Amino acid sequence: YPAFYLAAFKPARVLKGDATRSSGAAQFRRVLVVLQFAISIALVIATVIVFEQTRFARNIELGYDKEQVVVLTGAPTRGLGPQWPTMKQALLAEPEIVAVSASSAPPGNPYGTNNISVRAETAAETRQLYFLPIDFDFFETYKIAPLAGRTVTEDHPADRFEYPQTQDRNARGTGGFVLNETAARELGWSPAEAVDRRLEVAGSVLGPVVGVVPDVHYESVRDAIKPTIYIVWQDESRVSFKTIREASVRITGRNVAATLDRIDAIWKQFEPAQPVTRRFLDQDFERLYRAEGRQAAMLTFFALLAIFVACLGVLGLASYTTARRTKEIGIRKTHGASVWHIVKLFAGEFGVLVLVANVIAWPVAYFAMQRWLQSFAYRIELGPLAFVGSGLAALAVAWLTVAAVAARAARAKPVGALRYE
């Protein structure tokens, strides 16, 4: 733009000392500054909202304790295998291990598309609930306390999910089930009302609801909590132990390196052909929001870049304006105007441009971020603070930039500007 602007001057007028242009060019420069600041403000608002949503997601009450839990992944084809109960006892014998369980997926990992038919014994309608195959002690390992009833335990063998052992269509297997709060509500019960209600699961297994646990954020906050039924599913005749793929080992946090070595040794003892694959559960949690973290970092970079470019635009326009108004500044000073008065005059004119930029940026940022937040089932509410704060920050940056240029021009001696008049 400066190159085209300068090339458009007529040489004869320049040599006469008259290099002024039409008012249209001045308006175009102001439009550029407004657009630069509008983009900058919108990016700053987006950055603030992404950071706030990411912080909200990281600090949300998950409903379980993810700290000091080591996750072991079984073989892809057969999961933890039929030797898992013996391996579990070997792990529990270690003094630095306080709880051990297993499931098809630990918290922080997607359920997948697993669902199972569930019908209350007295109801005609069958519902599809997400189901999570688990081992005993799952809720104790993750410190999930029941809202009503109890959790599944080895003290109650009937809690184990077992299909009927005959081909008779009227035969029924047995099991004890744990619902999350959303599943109980889906079936029309409060947590207390759900306990001891009998369910027909998978069309052939009949058993009671032994307990209801709180809703936990098993997946990212992008996903709504699903109505879930927890089942101690270890029927080798149907699905074998491959359904139970992930072991969860809660450790004390003391002598972590030595404890991990003992876990590895026990794994190799029972799974010599399968390399140990372990990780801490909080790593899964961090991975859930890695994309949001990258997005926030990228937006921060572009917001800073946009602000820098906008400041260059303001600096150029302020320098150009003060150069054209040098004589005006000199006259004002001879009439007693102070440096602060002149700075305030120029800053006020540029402040109007930033206010116009806010009028453009705010609705654009609002609709864009509202649409982005809709991808989260659990999200923050858009408040005025991000918008007002970003607008004031842009105004402060513009004023500081203009003030630096205007103050330098205002401190010059008036005689320098008026000596040819």
Disulfide bonds with the S-S distance in Angstrom:
none
